[in-house]
Each structure stands twice: as C-alpha cells, then as structure tokens.
Amino acid sequence: VTGWSLTVDPSNPDILYSTDIYGRHPVLKSVDGGESWFDTTNNLPANRTRDVAVDPRDSAVVYIGTGDPDFGNGMGVFKSVDGGQTWISSGLKGAISEVEVDALGRVFAVAEDGLYRSVDEGVNWEFVGGSRSYPIISLTQFAETGRLVGCLPHPVNTVWGTLDGGNTFERLGLRSSWVWDIVSERGSGDGT
C-alpha cells in the first residue's frame, strides 16, 4: 500500500488514517499508533484517496477526498459518522486533493477548480475561490487560531490565509518561493 497522506485524530493520537493513492485500500485506519492497520472502506467504491480530515468536535466524523486532480478522476468528498466504518457521498463531486475541518465544523475541500466550503457538515457546498489555471495544492488548518492557510504554485507562487472561514483572504508572503506544502505541528504556531 502506498500512502498519500497521514492524518492523526485530534482527540486521540493513537488513531491514524492513511490514504492509498492506488485505490486498493482507499482509507486505512490504525487504533494503536500505527502498529497495525485495517481497511475502513468496505462499502466505498475503490478509488484513489488523497486526504482525510477528522472533525475536531467529534472524532467519529471523518471526511475523505477521493481522486487525483493530476489524473482528472475522483468521486468527490465522502463522509463517515462512525469513525470510517461506513461512508456516504457528501455531494461535492470530482477530484478532491485536500480536506480540512475547522473548530466550528466548517468543511473545506480543494477541488480541481478551486476551494469549496460547507457550513452544514458537508450537506451543501459553496465555491470560495481559486481556479483551474491556478490550482490550490496545499491546505492546512491551524487549530490555535482557526487560520486556514493554502498555497498556489507556479506562476503565482503565493501563500494565503483566512481567519474568517474563507470569507476574505490575505497574502501571507513567500511570493517568490516555490511552496508545495504547508504543515502544522499541534501547539507550534498560529499560521501567521
């Protein structure tokens, strides 16, 4: 199994989720800190998965982004309310490369054509920004401040952030740098 991302449950560091870019086991889960893994996607059609997000308010609620924007395939965002035992489509379709959930339960998903937000736990989605010409390649939520930070690659090479759940955005710098990913270590920063 080749993993694309690793997600730690914010309320229990022994619970981990890993995605499979080849789709044989779309989401693997560990409940013992990575000592053993099991497939949580028995009822999910085989598909590449790129990202997993756990709701910080309720760790039984898990979202996955399926597909790969580089290959143009994907079945959208899926949601589980039982820690990954069963999955349902959340309604946002297409290849989803990143998924984040903030402390208020707003769900953010990076699709091929930009950033989408759901304020009702994935029932409805609204376009927030971005484009096919300038795809968002990384999205990180900073728990300490609620700041959502993303980056756009060449030709704009910029990092941006929002403190109001995607209503407004500000450039955070690094305009001339090649930024391909943003990570947050719990308790280490505020995303400024």
C-alpha positions in Angstrom: 0.0 0.0 0.0 1.3 3.4 -0.9 0.0 6.2 1.3 -0.6 9.7 0.1 -1.4 11.4 3.4 -1.4 10.6 7.1 -4.0 12.1 9.5 -3.9 11.9 13.3 -7.2 12.1 15.2 -7.0 15.4 17.1 -8.6 13.8 20.2 -6.6 10.6 20.2 -3.1 10.4 18.8 -3.3 6.6 18.6 -5.9 6.8 15.9 -4.4 7.4 12.5 -5.8 7.4 9.0 -3.7 6.8 5.8 -4.9 7.2 2.2 -4.0 4.9 -0.7 -3.2 6.6 -4.0 -3.7 3.4 -5.9 -7.2 2.8 -4.6 -6.8 -0.8 -3.4 -7.5 0.2 0.2 -8.8 3.8 -0.1 -8.5 4.5 3.6 -6.6 2.6 6.2 -7.0 3.1 9.9 -4.9 2.3 12.9 -6.1 2.5 16.5 -2.8 1.6 18.1 -0.5 4.4 16.9 0.4 2.7 13.6 1.4 -0.8 14.9 -1.4 -2.4 12.8 -3.8 -1.1 10.1 -7.1 -2.2 8.7 -9.2 -1.1 5.7 -12.2 1.1 6.7 -13.7 1.4 3.2 -15.6 -1.9 2.6 -18.7 -0.1 1.3 -16.7 2.6 -0.6 -16.0 2.1 -4.4 -12.3 1.6 -5.0 -10.8 5.0 -5.9 -7.7 6.9 -5.2 -7.9 8.9 -2.0 -5.8 12.0 -1.3 -6.7 13.3 2.1 -8.5 12.5 5.3 -9.9 15.1 7.8 -11.3 14.3 11.3 -13.8 16.7 12.8 -12.1 18.2 15.9 -15.5 18.4 17.7 -16.4 14.7 17.1 -13.7 12.2 16.0 -16.3 9.8 14.8 -16.9 12.2 11.9 -14.4 11.7 9.2 -14.2 13.1 5.6 -12.1 11.9 2.7 -11.2 13.5 -0.6 -11.2 11.0 -3.5 -9.4 11.1 -6.8 -6.4 12.8 -8.1 -6.5 16.2 -9.9 -3.4 15.2 -11.9 -5.4 12.4 -13.5 -8.8 14.1 -13.5 -10.6 11.3 -11.8 -12.5 11.3 -8.5 -15.8 10.7 -6.8 -15.7 13.7 -4.5 -15.9 14.1 -0.8 -17.2 11.2 1.3 -18.2 11.4 5.0 -18.3 8.8 7.8 -20.2 9.4 11.1 -18.9 6.2 12.7 -15.1 6.5 12.5 -14.8 5.1 9.0 -17.0 2.0 9.3 -19.5 3.3 6.6 -19.2 6.1 4.1 -21.7 8.3 2.2 -21.2 10.9 -0.5 -21.3 14.4 0.8 -22.4 15.9 -2.5 -19.3 17.6 -3.7 -18.1 15.7 -6.8 -14.8 15.5 -8.8 -11.2 15.0 -7.8 -10.6 16.3 -4.3 -7.0 16.8 -3.2 -7.3 18.3 0.3 -10.0 18.3 3.0 -9.9 20.2 6.3 -12.4 20.7 9.1 -12.2 23.7 11.4 -13.2 24.0 15.1 -16.6 25.3 14.1 -17.3 22.3 11.9 -16.9 24.1 8.6 -15.5 21.7 6.0 -13.1 22.9 3.3 -12.3 20.9 0.2 -9.8 21.6 -2.6 -11.3 20.5 -6.0 -9.8 20.8 -9.5 -11.4 24.2 -9.9 -10.7 25.8 -6.5 -11.7 25.8 -2.8 -15.2 24.9 -1.6 -16.7 25.3 1.9 -19.6 23.6 3.6 -21.1 25.2 6.7 -23.5 22.4 7.3 -21.2 19.4 7.8 -20.9 18.5 4.1 -24.6 18.7 3.1 -24.2 21.8 0.9 -21.1 23.3 -0.7 -20.2 26.8 -1.9 -17.3 27.9 -4.1 -15.0 30.1 -2.1 -12.1 30.8 -4.6 -9.4 29.6 -6.9 -9.4 28.4 -10.5 -8.2 25.6 -12.8 -5.5 28.0 -14.0 -4.1 28.4 -10.5 -5.0 25.3 -8.5 -4.6 25.2 -4.8 -2.1 22.5 -3.9 -1.9 22.5 -0.1 -4.4 23.4 2.6 -3.7 23.4 6.4 -5.8 24.4 9.3 -4.1 25.9 12.4 -6.1 24.8 15.4 -4.7 27.5 17.7 -6.1 30.4 15.7 -8.5 28.9 13.2 -6.4 30.3 10.4 -6.8 28.3 7.2 -3.7 28.5 5.0 -3.2 27.4 1.4 -0.6 27.8 -1.3 -0.8 28.2 -5.1 2.2 27.0 -7.2 3.7 28.5 -10.3 3.1 31.0 -11.8 1.8 32.9 -8.8 3.8 31.1 -6.0 2.0 32.5 -3.1 0.8 31.5 0.4 -2.5 33.0 1.6 -4.7 32.7 4.7 -8.1 33.4 6.1 -9.2 33.9 9.7 -12.9 34.2 8.9 -13.6 30.8 7.4 -13.0 31.8 3.8 -14.9 35.0 3.6 -11.8 37.0 3.0 -8.2 36.1 2.2 -4.8 37.7 2.7 -1.4 37.1 1.1 1.0 35.8 3.8 4.2 36.2 1.8 6.7 33.8 0.1 5.6 35.2 -3.2 8.9 34.4 -4.9 9.4 31.0 -3.3 8.3 27.6 -4.5 5.9 26.3 -1.8 4.4 22.9 -2.3 3.1 22.0 1.1 2.2 23.5 4.5 2.2 21.5 7.7 1.2 22.4 11.2 2.5 20.8 14.3 -0.1 20.8 17.1 0.7 23.7 19.5 3.6 25.0 17.4 2.2 28.0 15.7 -0.7 30.1 14.6 -0.3 30.2 10.8 0.9 33.8 10.6 
